[in-house]
Amino acid sequence: MNEKLSITLPSELVAVLQEQVDSGRYDTISDVVRNALEQQDWAHVDFTESEIEYMREKTRKSLADSRPTISVEEMRARLDAHLDKLYGR
């Protein structure tokens, strides 16, 4: 049985999905998403209890951190700068 559902995606992801339809590979965006989900290897989601507790503790520490948050763009710029310095890129 099929169920209809509505999701919100960034414009960039919608464009990627639409490109697949425009290429003729798929008839609809729903077909693209369905195929992508069917191809997903869900087995890797099986975490041990200690891994889950580790992630919970990291999340608690992150939420308790009083430092200001940064955007993804700022984080990427900082990471790129660090890697440039580290590897002389």
C-alpha positions as CSV (number, residue, x, y, z in Angstrom):
1,M,0.0,0.0,0.0
2,N,1.3,3.4,-0.9
3,E,1.0,6.4,1.4
4,K,1.3,10.0,0.5
5,L,3.7,12.2,2.5
6,S,5.0,15.7,2.3
7,I,8.6,16.6,3.0
8,T,10.6,19.9,2.9
9,L,13.9,19.9,1.2
10,P,16.5,22.5,0.4
11,S,16.3,23.9,-3.1
12,E,19.7,22.3,-4.0
13,L,18.3,18.8,-3.2
14,V,15.1,19.4,-5.1
15,A,17.3,20.5,-8.1
16,V,19.3,17.2,-7.9
17,L,16.0,15.2,-7.8
18,Q,14.6,17.2,-10.7
19,E,17.8,16.7,-12.8
20,Q,17.2,12.9,-12.5
21,V,13.7,13.3,-13.8
22,D,14.8,15.7,-16.6
23,S,17.4,13.2,-17.7
24,G,14.7,10.7,-18.4
25,R,16.0,8.2,-15.9
26,Y,12.9,8.5,-13.7
27,D,9.3,9.6,-14.4
28,T,8.8,11.4,-11.1
29,I,10.6,12.8,-8.2
30,S,8.8,10.2,-6.1
31,D,10.5,7.5,-8.2
32,V,13.9,9.1,-7.6
33,V,13.4,9.2,-3.8
34,R,11.9,5.7,-3.7
35,N,14.8,4.2,-5.6
36,A,17.3,6.1,-3.4
37,L,15.7,4.7,-0.2
38,E,15.5,1.2,-1.6
39,Q,19.2,1.4,-2.4
40,Q,20.1,2.6,1.1
41,D,22.0,0.1,3.2
42,W,20.2,0.4,6.5
43,A,22.3,-2.3,8.2
44,H,24.9,0.3,9.2
45,V,22.4,1.9,11.6
46,D,22.9,-0.9,14.1
47,F,24.8,0.8,17.0
48,T,26.0,-0.9,20.1
49,E,24.7,0.3,23.5
50,S,28.2,1.8,24.3
51,E,28.2,3.7,21.0
52,I,24.7,5.1,21.7
53,E,25.7,6.2,25.2
54,Y,28.9,7.8,23.7
55,M,26.7,9.8,21.3
56,R,24.3,10.7,24.0
57,E,27.1,12.0,26.2
58,K,28.6,14.0,23.3
59,T,25.1,15.5,22.6
60,R,24.6,16.5,26.2
61,K,28.0,18.2,26.3
62,S,27.3,19.9,23.0
63,L,23.9,21.2,24.2
64,A,25.5,22.4,27.5
65,D,28.3,24.3,25.6
66,S,27.9,28.0,26.1
67,R,30.0,29.0,23.1
68,P,28.0,30.6,20.3
69,T,26.9,28.4,17.4
70,I,28.3,28.8,14.0
71,S,26.8,28.3,10.6
72,V,27.7,25.4,8.4
73,E,29.5,27.8,6.1
74,E,31.6,29.2,8.9
75,M,32.4,25.7,10.1
76,R,33.5,24.7,6.6
77,A,35.6,27.8,6.2
78,R,37.3,27.0,9.6
79,L,37.9,23.4,8.7
80,D,39.3,24.3,5.3
81,A,41.6,26.8,6.8
82,H,42.8,24.2,9.4
83,L,43.4,21.6,6.7
84,D,45.2,24.2,4.5
85,K,47.5,25.0,7.4
86,L,47.9,21.3,8.3
87,Y,48.6,20.0,4.8
88,G,50.0,23.2,3.2
89,R,47.2,23.2,0.6
